[in-house]
Amino acid sequence: MALTKVSTGVVDMSGNTGALEIAKGTTATRPATPSLGTLRSNTTDHTMEVYTSTGWQALKEGGYVIIPLTVYYLVIAGGGGSGGASHYAGSSGGGGAGGYLTNMGGSSFDAGSGAITVTVGNGGNAGGFAGSGNQAISYKGDPGQNSVFSSIVATGGGFGGAGDDNASNSLGGPGGSGGGSGARQATNTTFGVATATPSQGSNGGVSFGSFSGNPGRFGGGGGGSYSAGANASASSSGNGGAATSNNITGSDVDYAKGGNAISATGAQSSNAAANTGDGADGSKAPNTLQDLTGANGGSGVVILRYPNSYQINFTVGASPAFSSSNATVGTDTVTTIMAGSGTITFSLV
């Protein structure tokens, strides 16, 4: 049957009992900026889609209503590493927790239809020491790395200061949550500050110094996502600030705790757990010619919760490669991304 032109821009096909085959192609071959209202068949997603002011959107079956893709997120950065501890200077400060950002309990995030950047930040490395005996120098830890979901950037936790009489080595660093200051002969009055805007965590604690020897030199706790790190006293080091509980996975889990500054003489701290964003605990050197390293902060995590009519597609060749797991919570899918950096897309199942 021939097509009938009714007027400018209008074609009458009402007499045709067949079907109209329109332009089609994969997601990768979409026109970048076509006219609003452009229709095409997506052979990747097996959907009809229309170009809107927010990009390409799938058409809902049975009508022209656009299916919304809304996402809840929890983005946690890597926690800060703690500093080393010299034998004559006491304990190092706790690492600051990685930045904590979430929209659970608030407005969902419109994920649109394009590629989204995702990065899971590593925890900061431990501070070490150089030399030996009275010449030993301890070094502060490294800050945690940022985690990213689209425009959401969680800032890495601040490093814990070293237990060292060098003032610059002993100060805790800034970050999502600030690191605690390490011990030295003089009391530190400066702590690592939570620098991110909007707020992603809390400040670290200050150390206590004494000329009476190592037992009187204690470090400050690293800041946590929920509360500040505690200051040291004349008798003990400060504990790390508290974590924040989040139920994006369907159950309450704590994330982003500040590292403790250990009080026990001769205690070597352990690395913080992966995918928590926790700051590392500090170490406390004994009153002998022995020096200790700090510990590594916990790596971050990106957790996404979205309608189970959609799925996540991970970029091939991401570096480092993505590592993830899925779980079903009611009518939602929860994807936990434990490691990796690259881009993701969402498509209908």
C-alpha positions as YAML, in Angstrom:
chain: A
units: angstrom
residues:
- id: 1
  name: MET
  ca: [0.00, 0.00, 0.00]
- id: 2
  name: ALA
  ca: [1.29, 3.47, -0.86]
- id: 3
  name: LEU
  ca: [1.81, 6.07, 1.86]
- id: 4
  name: THR
  ca: [-0.44, 9.12, 1.79]
- id: 5
  name: LYS
  ca: [0.97, 12.51, 2.74]
- id: 6
  name: VAL
  ca: [-1.78, 14.35, 4.63]
- id: 7
  name: SER
  ca: [0.08, 17.57, 5.44]
- id: 8
  name: THR
  ca: [3.54, 18.76, 6.23]
- id: 9
  name: GLY
  ca: [5.21, 16.30, 8.60]
- id: 10
  name: VAL
  ca: [2.17, 13.95, 8.71]
- id: 11
  name: VAL
  ca: [1.89, 10.54, 6.99]
- id: 12
  name: ASP
  ca: [-1.37, 8.54, 6.99]
- id: 13
  name: MET
  ca: [-0.83, 4.76, 7.34]
- id: 14
  name: SER
  ca: [-4.25, 3.94, 8.79]
- id: 15
  name: GLY
  ca: [-5.10, 1.74, 5.83]
- id: 16
  name: ASN
  ca: [-2.07, -0.50, 6.32]
- id: 17
  name: THR
  ca: [-2.74, -3.68, 8.32]
- id: 18
  name: GLY
  ca: [0.92, -4.62, 8.57]
- id: 19
  name: ALA
  ca: [3.54, -3.02, 10.83]
- id: 20
  name: LEU
  ca: [5.97, -0.14, 10.71]
- id: 21
  name: GLU
  ca: [9.64, -1.02, 11.17]
- id: 22
  name: ILE
  ca: [11.50, 2.00, 12.52]
- id: 23
  name: ALA
  ca: [15.17, 2.74, 13.00]
- id: 24
  name: LYS
  ca: [16.95, 0.26, 15.24]
- id: 25
  name: GLY
  ca: [20.41, -0.40, 16.66]
- id: 26
  name: THR
  ca: [22.43, -1.16, 19.79]
- id: 27
  name: THR
  ca: [22.86, 1.10, 22.81]
- id: 28
  name: ALA
  ca: [26.36, 1.97, 21.54]
- id: 29
  name: THR
  ca: [25.00, 3.21, 18.18]
- id: 30
  name: ARG
  ca: [22.42, 5.61, 19.59]
- id: 31
  name: PRO
  ca: [22.51, 9.09, 18.05]
- id: 32
  name: ALA
  ca: [24.18, 11.34, 20.62]
- id: 33
  name: THR
  ca: [21.85, 14.38, 20.47]
- id: 34
  name: PRO
  ca: [18.82, 13.75, 18.23]
- id: 35
  name: SER
  ca: [15.64, 15.82, 18.28]
- id: 36
  name: LEU
  ca: [13.42, 15.47, 21.34]
- id: 37
  name: GLY
  ca: [10.78, 12.78, 20.78]
- id: 38
  name: THR
  ca: [12.95, 10.69, 18.44]
- id: 39
  name: LEU
  ca: [11.94, 7.01, 18.55]
- id: 40
  name: ARG
  ca: [14.10, 3.94, 17.91]
- id: 41
  name: SER
  ca: [14.29, 0.24, 18.71]
- id: 42
  name: ASN
  ca: [17.15, -0.71, 21.06]
- id: 43
  name: THR
  ca: [18.48, -4.15, 20.06]
- id: 44
  name: THR
  ca: [20.70, -4.34, 23.17]
- id: 45
  name: ASP
  ca: [17.86, -3.92, 25.68]
- id: 46
  name: HIS
  ca: [15.06, -5.21, 23.39]
- id: 47
  name: THR
  ca: [13.03, -2.09, 24.13]
- id: 48
  name: MET
  ca: [11.49, 0.86, 22.35]
- id: 49
  name: GLU
  ca: [13.05, 4.10, 23.48]
- id: 50
  name: VAL
  ca: [12.48, 7.81, 23.10]
- id: 51
  name: TYR
  ca: [14.91, 10.72, 23.38]
- id: 52
  name: THR
  ca: [13.85, 13.13, 26.16]
- id: 53
  name: SER
  ca: [15.33, 16.17, 27.88]
- id: 54
  name: THR
  ca: [17.11, 13.75, 30.24]
- id: 55
  name: GLY
  ca: [18.45, 11.50, 27.49]
- id: 56
  name: TRP
  ca: [17.28, 8.17, 26.03]
- id: 57
  name: GLN
  ca: [14.48, 6.53, 28.05]
- id: 58
  name: ALA
  ca: [12.70, 3.19, 27.59]
- id: 59
  name: LEU
  ca: [8.97, 3.23, 26.81]
- id: 60
  name: LYS
  ca: [6.71, 1.41, 29.22]
- id: 61
  name: GLU
  ca: [4.86, -1.59, 27.81]
- id: 62
  name: GLY
  ca: [1.27, -0.73, 26.93]
- id: 63
  name: GLY
  ca: [1.74, 3.01, 26.69]
- id: 64
  name: TYR
  ca: [3.99, 5.99, 26.36]
- id: 65
  name: VAL
  ca: [4.83, 6.36, 30.05]
- id: 66
  name: ILE
  ca: [8.60, 6.39, 30.68]
- id: 67
  name: ILE
  ca: [9.88, 3.81, 33.15]
- id: 68
  name: PRO
  ca: [11.80, 5.64, 35.92]
- id: 69
  name: LEU
  ca: [15.17, 4.26, 36.97]
- id: 70
  name: THR
  ca: [15.81, 5.49, 40.48]
- id: 71
  name: VAL
  ca: [18.67, 4.33, 42.65]
- id: 72
  name: TYR
  ca: [19.50, 4.42, 46.34]
- id: 73
  name: TYR
  ca: [23.22, 4.50, 47.05]
- id: 74
  name: LEU
  ca: [25.74, 4.12, 49.85]
- id: 75
  name: VAL
  ca: [29.22, 5.37, 48.94]
- id: 76
  name: ILE
  ca: [32.03, 4.80, 51.43]
- id: 77
  name: ALA
  ca: [35.63, 5.91, 50.82]
- id: 78
  name: GLY
  ca: [38.76, 4.10, 51.99]
- id: 79
  name: GLY
  ca: [39.80, 4.64, 55.61]
- id: 80
  name: GLY
  ca: [43.07, 6.31, 56.56]
- id: 81
  name: GLY
  ca: [46.17, 4.33, 57.56]
- id: 82
  name: SER
  ca: [47.72, 4.82, 60.99]
- id: 83
  name: GLY
  ca: [51.24, 6.09, 61.61]
- id: 84
  name: GLY
  ca: [54.28, 4.24, 62.87]
- id: 85
  name: ALA
  ca: [55.37, 4.46, 66.50]
- id: 86
  name: SER
  ca: [58.88, 5.27, 67.72]
- id: 87
  name: HIS
  ca: [60.03, 3.61, 70.92]
- id: 88
  name: TYR
  ca: [60.55, 6.93, 72.71]
- id: 89
  name: ALA
  ca: [57.40, 8.72, 71.56]
- id: 90
  name: GLY
  ca: [54.48, 6.46, 72.49]
- id: 91
  name: SER
  ca: [51.42, 5.64, 70.39]
- id: 92
  name: SER
  ca: [50.40, 6.69, 66.90]
- id: 93
  name: GLY
  ca: [47.02, 8.23, 66.13]
- id: 94
  name: GLY
  ca: [44.11, 6.27, 64.69]
- id: 95
  name: GLY
  ca: [43.25, 6.67, 61.01]
- id: 96
  name: GLY
  ca: [40.16, 8.66, 60.05]
- id: 97
  name: ALA
  ca: [37.16, 6.83, 58.57]
- id: 98
  name: GLY
  ca: [36.42, 7.14, 54.88]
- id: 99
  name: GLY
  ca: [33.76, 9.62, 53.85]
- id: 100
  name: TYR
  ca: [30.16, 8.39, 54.21]
- id: 101
  name: LEU
  ca: [27.45, 9.45, 51.72]
- id: 102
  name: THR
  ca: [23.97, 7.96, 51.25]
- id: 103
  name: ASN
  ca: [20.45, 8.85, 50.11]
- id: 104
  name: MET
  ca: [18.74, 6.00, 51.99]
- id: 105
  name: GLY
  ca: [15.80, 7.53, 53.80]
- id: 106
  name: GLY
  ca: [15.75, 10.45, 51.38]
- id: 107
  name: SER
  ca: [15.18, 11.15, 47.70]
- id: 108
  name: SER
  ca: [16.23, 8.50, 45.19]
- id: 109
  name: PHE
  ca: [18.88, 9.25, 42.57]
- id: 110
  name: ASP
  ca: [17.79, 9.50, 38.92]
- id: 111
  name: ALA
  ca: [20.34, 7.30, 37.15]
- id: 112
  name: GLY
  ca: [19.31, 8.38, 33.63]
- id: 113
  name: SER
  ca: [20.38, 6.19, 30.73]
- id: 114
  name: GLY
  ca: [24.07, 6.89, 30.13]
- id: 115
  name: ALA
  ca: [27.33, 5.49, 31.46]
- id: 116
  name: ILE
  ca: [28.02, 6.19, 35.15]
- id: 117
  name: THR
  ca: [31.48, 6.38, 36.69]
- id: 118
  name: VAL
  ca: [32.13, 4.11, 39.69]
- id: 119
  name: THR
  ca: [35.31, 3.83, 41.76]
- id: 120
  name: VAL
  ca: [35.89, 1.97, 45.02]
- id: 121
  name: GLY
  ca: [38.66, 3.61, 47.04]
- id: 122
  name: ASN
  ca: [41.43, 1.63, 48.73]
- id: 123
  name: GLY
  ca: [42.37, 2.09, 52.35]
- id: 124
  name: GLY
  ca: [45.45, 4.16, 53.18]
- id: 125
  name: ASN
  ca: [48.75, 2.37, 53.78]
- id: 126
  name: ALA
  ca: [50.39, 2.11, 57.18]
- id: 127
  name: GLY
  ca: [53.13, 4.49, 58.23]
- id: 128
  name: GLY
  ca: [56.51, 2.93, 58.90]
- id: 129
  name: PHE
  ca: [59.79, 4.03, 60.43]
- id: 130
  name: ALA
  ca: [63.39, 4.54, 59.42]
- id: 131
  name: GLY
  ca: [66.58, 4.07, 61.38]
- id: 132
  name: SER
  ca: [66.91, 2.49, 64.78]
- id: 133
  name: GLY
  ca: [67.65, 3.27, 68.38]
- id: 134
  name: ASN
  ca: [67.56, 6.91, 69.34]
- id: 135
  name: GLN
  ca: [67.81, 7.87, 65.67]
- id: 136
  name: ALA
  ca: [64.57, 6.16, 64.66]
- id: 137
  name: ILE
  ca: [61.96, 8.30, 62.89]
- id: 138
  name: SER
  ca: [58.35, 7.21, 62.51]
- id: 139
  name: TYR
  ca: [56.12, 8.36, 59.66]
- id: 140
  name: LYS
  ca: [52.44, 9.18, 59.40]
- id: 141
  name: GLY
  ca: [50.13, 6.85, 57.47]
- id: 142
  name: ASP
  ca: [48.60, 7.48, 54.05]
- id: 143
  name: PRO
  ca: [45.09, 8.88, 53.51]
- id: 144
  name: GLY
  ca: [42.36, 6.62, 52.14]
- id: 145
  name: GLN
  ca: [41.29, 6.93, 48.51]
- id: 146
  name: ASN
  ca: [38.03, 8.47, 47.29]
- id: 147
  name: SER
  ca: [35.03, 6.37, 46.24]
- id: 148
  name: VAL
  ca: [32.78, 7.62, 43.42]
- id: 149
  name: PHE
  ca: [29.28, 7.00, 42.07]
- id: 150
  name: SER
  ca: [28.40, 9.44, 39.28]
- id: 151
  name: SER
  ca: [28.67, 12.93, 40.83]
- id: 152
  name: ILE
  ca: [28.72, 11.50, 44.36]
- id: 153
  name: VAL
  ca: [32.31, 11.61, 45.68]
- id: 154
  name: ALA
  ca: [33.16, 10.25, 49.14]
- id: 155
  name: THR
  ca: [36.49, 11.60, 50.40]
- id: 156
  name: GLY
  ca: [39.19, 9.25, 51.71]
- id: 157
  name: GLY
  ca: [39.82, 9.18, 55.45]
- id: 158
  name: GLY
  ca: [42.62, 11.27, 56.95]
- id: 159
  name: PHE
  ca: [45.86, 9.56, 57.97]
- id: 160
  name: GLY
  ca: [46.78, 8.89, 61.58]
- id: 161
  name: GLY
  ca: [49.78, 10.81, 62.87]
- id: 162
  name: ALA
  ca: [52.99, 9.03, 63.87]
- id: 163
  name: GLY
  ca: [54.18, 8.50, 67.41]
- id: 164
  name: ASP
  ca: [57.20, 10.69, 66.80]
- id: 165
  name: ASP
  ca: [58.66, 13.84, 68.31]
- id: 166
  name: ASN
  ca: [58.77, 15.49, 64.90]
- id: 167
  name: ALA
  ca: [55.72, 17.75, 65.04]
- id: 168
  name: SER
  ca: [54.84, 17.48, 61.35]
- id: 169
  name: ASN
  ca: [54.98, 13.66, 61.44]
- id: 170
  name: SER
  ca: [52.77, 13.43, 64.52]
- id: 171
  name: LEU
  ca: [49.79, 15.47, 63.32]
- id: 172
  name: GLY
  ca: [46.70, 13.66, 62.01]
- id: 173
  name: GLY
  ca: [45.57, 14.40, 58.47]
- id: 174
  name: PRO
  ca: [42.33, 15.84, 57.01]
- id: 175
  name: GLY
  ca: [39.80, 13.77, 55.06]
- id: 176
  name: GLY
  ca: [36.22, 12.47, 55.01]
- id: 177
  name: SER
  ca: [36.86, 11.99, 58.71]
- id: 178
  name: GLY
  ca: [40.06, 13.39, 60.22]
- id: 179
  name: GLY
  ca: [42.92, 11.28, 61.54]
- id: 180
  name: GLY
  ca: [44.00, 11.31, 65.18]
- id: 181
  name: SER
  ca: [47.27, 12.95, 66.21]
- id: 182
  name: GLY
  ca: [50.20, 10.79, 67.32]
- id: 183
  name: ALA
  ca: [51.95, 11.13, 70.67]
- id: 184
  name: ARG
  ca: [55.09, 13.17, 71.27]
- id: 185
  name: GLN
  ca: [56.78, 14.77, 74.27]
- id: 186
  name: ALA
  ca: [54.65, 17.88, 73.94]
- id: 187
  name: THR
  ca: [50.86, 17.56, 73.82]
- id: 188
  name: ASN
  ca: [49.43, 18.04, 70.32]
- id: 189
  name: THR
  ca: [46.57, 20.50, 70.21]
- id: 190
  name: THR
  ca: [45.89, 19.98, 66.50]
- id: 191
  name: PHE
  ca: [43.86, 17.10, 65.06]
- id: 192
  name: GLY
  ca: [42.90, 15.92, 61.60]
- id: 193
  name: VAL
  ca: [39.75, 17.72, 60.47]
- id: 194
  name: ALA
  ca: [36.78, 16.46, 58.47]
- id: 195
  name: THR
  ca: [37.10, 18.64, 55.39]
- id: 196
  name: ALA
  ca: [34.43, 17.39, 52.97]
- id: 197
  name: THR
  ca: [31.37, 19.48, 52.07]
- id: 198
  name: PRO
  ca: [28.66, 18.41, 52.66]
- id: 199
  name: SER
  ca: [29.79, 16.74, 55.89]
- id: 200
  name: GLN
  ca: [30.90, 13.11, 55.44]
- id: 201
  name: GLY
  ca: [32.35, 12.42, 58.87]
- id: 202
  name: SER
  ca: [33.97, 13.86, 62.00]
- id: 203
  name: ASN
  ca: [37.23, 15.27, 63.32]
- id: 204
  name: GLY
  ca: [40.03, 13.22, 64.87]
- id: 205
  name: GLY
  ca: [41.29, 13.49, 68.43]
- id: 206
  name: VAL
  ca: [44.44, 15.11, 69.89]
- id: 207
  name: SER
  ca: [47.28, 13.32, 71.68]
- id: 208
  name: PHE
  ca: [48.69, 13.74, 75.17]
- id: 209
  name: GLY
  ca: [52.44, 14.24, 75.71]
- id: 210
  name: SER
  ca: [54.67, 13.95, 78.73]
- id: 211
  name: PHE
  ca: [58.38, 14.20, 79.48]
- id: 212
  name: SER
  ca: [58.04, 11.38, 82.00]
- id: 213
  name: GLY
  ca: [58.49, 8.68, 79.35]
- id: 214
  name: ASN
  ca: [56.52, 6.52, 76.95]
- id: 215
  name: PRO
  ca: [53.79, 5.47, 79.39]
- id: 216
  name: GLY
  ca: [52.67, 9.10, 79.52]
- id: 217
  name: ARG
  ca: [52.43, 9.58, 75.75]
- id: 218
  name: PHE
  ca: [49.14, 8.63, 74.15]
- id: 219
  name: GLY
  ca: [47.62, 9.19, 70.69]
- id: 220
  name: GLY
  ca: [44.23, 10.54, 69.63]
- id: 221
  name: GLY
  ca: [41.48, 8.48, 68.02]
- id: 222
  name: GLY
  ca: [40.54, 8.83, 64.36]
- id: 223
  name: GLY
  ca: [37.24, 10.49, 63.49]
- id: 224
  name: GLY
  ca: [34.26, 8.28, 62.60]
- id: 225
  name: SER
  ca: [31.32, 8.86, 60.30]
- id: 226
  name: TYR
  ca: [28.97, 9.28, 63.29]
- id: 227
  name: SER
  ca: [31.16, 10.96, 65.93]
- id: 228
  name: ALA
  ca: [34.57, 12.51, 66.53]
- id: 229
  name: GLY
  ca: [37.65, 10.63, 67.67]
- id: 230
  name: ALA
  ca: [38.34, 10.91, 71.39]
- id: 231
  name: ASN
  ca: [41.23, 12.96, 72.75]
- id: 232
  name: ALA
  ca: [43.99, 11.20, 74.65]
- id: 233
  name: SER
  ca: [44.36, 11.71, 78.39]
- id: 234
  name: ALA
  ca: [47.28, 11.41, 80.80]
- id: 235
  name: SER
  ca: [46.42, 7.73, 81.29]
- id: 236
  name: SER
  ca: [45.06, 6.41, 77.99]
- id: 237
  name: SER
  ca: [44.84, 6.89, 74.24]
- id: 238
  name: GLY
  ca: [41.66, 8.07, 72.53]
- id: 239
  name: ASN
  ca: [39.17, 5.67, 70.93]
- id: 240
  name: GLY
  ca: [38.06, 6.12, 67.35]
- id: 241
  name: GLY
  ca: [34.79, 7.86, 66.52]
- id: 242
  name: ALA
  ca: [31.66, 5.74, 66.07]
- id: 243
  name: ALA
  ca: [30.47, 4.24, 62.78]
- id: 244
  name: THR
  ca: [27.07, 4.87, 61.17]
- id: 245
  name: SER
  ca: [24.47, 2.13, 60.64]
- id: 246
  name: ASN
  ca: [22.79, 1.76, 57.24]
- id: 247
  name: ASN
  ca: [20.12, -0.73, 56.04]
- id: 248
  name: ILE
  ca: [20.53, -0.43, 52.25]
- id: 249
  name: THR
  ca: [21.28, -4.17, 52.11]
- id: 250
  name: GLY
  ca: [18.08, -5.02, 54.00]
- id: 251
  name: SER
  ca: [19.73, -5.23, 57.41]
- id: 252
  name: ASP
  ca: [21.58, -2.76, 59.61]
- id: 253
  name: VAL
  ca: [25.35, -2.71, 59.04]
- id: 254
  name: ASP
  ca: [27.91, -0.29, 60.53]
- id: 255
  name: TYR
  ca: [30.26, 1.59, 58.20]
- id: 256
  name: ALA
  ca: [33.19, 4.01, 58.54]
- id: 257
  name: LYS
  ca: [34.45, 3.77, 62.12]
- id: 258
  name: GLY
  ca: [37.48, 5.77, 63.24]
- id: 259
  name: GLY
  ca: [40.65, 3.93, 64.26]
- id: 260
  name: ASN
  ca: [41.56, 3.57, 67.94]
- id: 261
  name: ALA
  ca: [44.86, 4.86, 69.26]
- id: 262
  name: ILE
  ca: [46.11, 1.82, 71.22]
- id: 263
  name: SER
  ca: [46.98, 2.33, 74.89]
- id: 264
  name: ALA
  ca: [48.70, -1.01, 75.63]
- id: 265
  name: THR
  ca: [52.48, -0.66, 75.52]
- id: 266
  name: GLY
  ca: [54.07, -2.72, 72.76]
- id: 267
  name: ALA
  ca: [50.78, -3.33, 70.91]
- id: 268
  name: GLN
  ca: [51.02, -3.76, 67.13]
- id: 269
  name: SER
  ca: [47.75, -2.88, 65.38]
- id: 270
  name: SER
  ca: [46.06, -4.97, 62.67]
- id: 271
  name: ASN
  ca: [44.75, -3.80, 59.32]
- id: 272
  name: ALA
  ca: [41.13, -2.61, 59.21]
- id: 273
  name: ALA
  ca: [38.58, -4.89, 57.53]
- id: 274
  name: ALA
  ca: [37.96, -4.55, 53.79]
- id: 275
  name: ASN
  ca: [34.86, -2.74, 52.45]
- id: 276
  name: THR
  ca: [34.11, -1.02, 55.75]
- id: 277
  name: GLY
  ca: [35.84, 2.33, 55.23]
- id: 278
  name: ASP
  ca: [37.18, 1.99, 58.79]
- id: 279
  name: GLY
  ca: [40.27, 3.91, 59.84]
- id: 280
  name: ALA
  ca: [43.22, 1.85, 61.04]
- id: 281
  name: ASP
  ca: [44.06, 1.45, 64.72]
- id: 282
  name: GLY
  ca: [47.35, 2.97, 65.85]
- id: 283
  name: SER
  ca: [50.30, 1.16, 67.47]
- id: 284
  name: LYS
  ca: [52.12, 1.88, 70.74]
- id: 285
  name: ALA
  ca: [55.83, 1.22, 70.94]
- id: 286
  name: PRO
  ca: [57.29, -0.23, 74.14]
- id: 287
  name: ASN
  ca: [59.78, 1.68, 76.27]
- id: 288
  name: THR
  ca: [62.68, -0.18, 74.65]
- id: 289
  name: LEU
  ca: [64.68, 0.17, 71.45]
- id: 290
  name: GLN
  ca: [61.82, -1.20, 69.38]
- id: 291
  name: ASP
  ca: [59.76, 0.61, 66.75]
- id: 292
  name: LEU
  ca: [56.42, -0.46, 65.26]
- id: 293
  name: THR
  ca: [54.63, 0.19, 61.99]
- id: 294
  name: GLY
  ca: [51.02, 1.34, 61.83]
- id: 295
  name: ALA
  ca: [48.22, -0.50, 59.98]
- id: 296
  name: ASN
  ca: [46.28, -0.14, 56.71]
- id: 297
  name: GLY
  ca: [42.85, 1.46, 56.58]
- id: 298
  name: GLY
  ca: [39.83, -0.52, 55.36]
- id: 299
  name: SER
  ca: [38.87, -0.23, 51.70]
- id: 300
  name: GLY
  ca: [35.63, 1.50, 50.76]
- id: 301
  name: VAL
  ca: [32.49, 0.16, 49.09]
- id: 302
  name: VAL
  ca: [29.73, 1.31, 46.71]
- id: 303
  name: ILE
  ca: [26.29, -0.25, 47.29]
- id: 304
  name: LEU
  ca: [23.39, 0.42, 44.90]
- id: 305
  name: ARG
  ca: [19.71, -0.49, 45.37]
- id: 306
  name: TYR
  ca: [17.33, -0.26, 42.38]
- id: 307
  name: PRO
  ca: [14.15, -1.88, 40.91]
- id: 308
  name: ASN
  ca: [14.72, -5.50, 39.93]
- id: 309
  name: SER
  ca: [13.30, -4.82, 36.46]
- id: 310
  name: TYR
  ca: [16.76, -3.39, 35.75]
- id: 311
  name: GLN
  ca: [20.24, -4.84, 35.76]
- id: 312
  name: ILE
  ca: [23.75, -3.39, 35.96]
- id: 313
  name: ASN
  ca: [26.20, -3.85, 33.09]
- id: 314
  name: PHE
  ca: [29.87, -3.48, 34.02]
- id: 315
  name: THR
  ca: [32.37, -2.02, 31.58]
- id: 316
  name: VAL
  ca: [34.68, -4.57, 30.02]
- id: 317
  name: GLY
  ca: [38.32, -3.66, 30.59]
- id: 318
  name: ALA
  ca: [37.79, -1.58, 33.75]
- id: 319
  name: SER
  ca: [41.02, -1.07, 35.67]
- id: 320
  name: PRO
  ca: [41.22, -2.32, 38.29]
- id: 321
  name: ALA
  ca: [38.55, -4.88, 37.42]
- id: 322
  name: PHE
  ca: [35.19, -4.69, 39.15]
- id: 323
  name: SER
  ca: [34.30, -7.16, 41.88]
- id: 324
  name: SER
  ca: [30.62, -7.26, 42.88]
- id: 325
  name: SER
  ca: [27.75, -9.33, 44.22]
- id: 326
  name: ASN
  ca: [23.95, -9.12, 43.93]
- id: 327
  name: ALA
  ca: [21.15, -9.78, 46.40]
- id: 328
  name: THR
  ca: [17.35, -9.46, 46.18]
- id: 329
  name: VAL
  ca: [15.54, -7.37, 48.81]
- id: 330
  name: GLY
  ca: [11.78, -7.30, 48.18]
- id: 331
  name: THR
  ca: [11.24, -5.90, 44.69]
- id: 332
  name: ASP
  ca: [14.75, -4.43, 44.55]
- id: 333
  name: THR
  ca: [18.18, -5.65, 43.53]
- id: 334
  name: VAL
  ca: [21.11, -4.67, 45.76]
- id: 335
  name: THR
  ca: [24.51, -4.63, 44.05]
- id: 336
  name: THR
  ca: [27.56, -4.38, 46.30]
- id: 337
  name: ILE
  ca: [30.69, -3.26, 44.45]
- id: 338
  name: MET
  ca: [33.74, -4.27, 46.46]
- id: 339
  name: ALA
  ca: [36.52, -3.14, 44.15]
- id: 340
  name: GLY
  ca: [37.19, -1.62, 40.74]
- id: 341
  name: SER
  ca: [37.11, 1.57, 38.74]
- id: 342
  name: GLY
  ca: [35.33, 2.19, 35.43]
- id: 343
  name: THR
  ca: [31.79, 2.79, 34.21]
- id: 344
  name: ILE
  ca: [28.46, 1.00, 34.53]
- id: 345
  name: THR
  ca: [25.14, 1.23, 32.70]
- id: 346
  name: PHE
  ca: [21.63, 0.13, 33.63]
- id: 347
  name: SER
  ca: [19.31, -1.76, 31.29]
- id: 348
  name: LEU
  ca: [15.94, -3.51, 31.53]
- id: 349
  name: VAL
  ca: [16.11, -7.20, 32.35]
...
